[in-house]
Amino acid sequence: MVTCNSVRRAVGGKTIKVDLEVTNGVIKNIIISGDFFLFPEDYIHLIESRLRGLKIHEVPNVMLEFKDSVEVVGASIEEFIDVINEAYKSCMGE
């Protein structure tokens, strides 16, 4: 298992941090944190749960499923996707 992370300041001024644990290219654990606001608040845990067990190329489709059901203040779903990809790339040395 490889552990990695990425932090980014979003265009809206908020910070997104992603911590990943990856085994054989599969997300075993993910924690998304930062000073952004996401409503409903408990959806961040639902998003993390949906991403566990996926390969990185599956992340955008799952994240975009939430685009119409959550409101993100200070960041965007697309920026979350970018930070997750950056964290993964840092794990894999890309």
N, C-alpha and C positions, 0 to 999 in steps of 0.2 A: 504494500500500500504506500502511496506517495501522498504527502500532504503539501498543499500549496495555497497561496492566496494572492489577491490583487485588491488594490484600493484605487478609487478614482473619484475625482471631484466632478460631479455631473454639471451639465450646462446650466441647470437651474440653481446651481450653487451648493447643493447637498453632496455629502460623501456617501459612496456605496463601497462596502467591503464584502468580499466573498472569500470564505475559507472552504476549501475542497479536500476531500479524501478520495483518491482515485485508485482503483485496482483494475489492471488489464483494460484500461480505457473506459471503465464504467464508474460513474459517480456513486461512491458508497455513502458519503455524507456530504452535506452542504449546509453552510450557515451564511445567510445573507443579513448583513447588519449595516448600520450607518445612521446618519442624522436626517434621512429622508422621512417623509410621512407617507404611509400607505393605508388606505381605507378600503374595506374594513381591515382593521389592524391584525386580526388573527389570520388573514390570508397569507401573510408572509410564511407562516408555518405550513400552510397548505401547499404553497408554491414549492417550498423546500422538500416536502414529502413527495410531491409529484416528480421532482427532478432526481430523487434517489433511485438508482438502478438503471438510469439512462446513460447512453453514450452521448458524447458532447454534441454530435451533429443533430441530436433530437431536441436539444435545449430550446432553440428558437421557436419551434412549433408549439411546445408546451407553454413557454412564456407568453407567446402571442394569444394563446387560449384565454389568458387572464386579462388581456388588454381592455376588454369591454366590461369586465366585472370588478375591476379595482380602479381606484383613483390614486395616482402617485403625485405627490407634491414635491417639487424640487429635483425631480429626476424623471426618467421615462423607462418604460419596459425595454425599449431597445438598448438603453444604456446598461440595464441589468444584464441583458444578453451579452453585451460587449465585455463587461467586467468578469462574467463567468467564463467567457472564452479566454480572456487574458490570464485568469487564474489557471485554467487548464493548460494553456501554452507554457506558462512558467513551470508547471510540473513536468511537462514533456520535453522541455528544452527547446521549444520551437521559437 
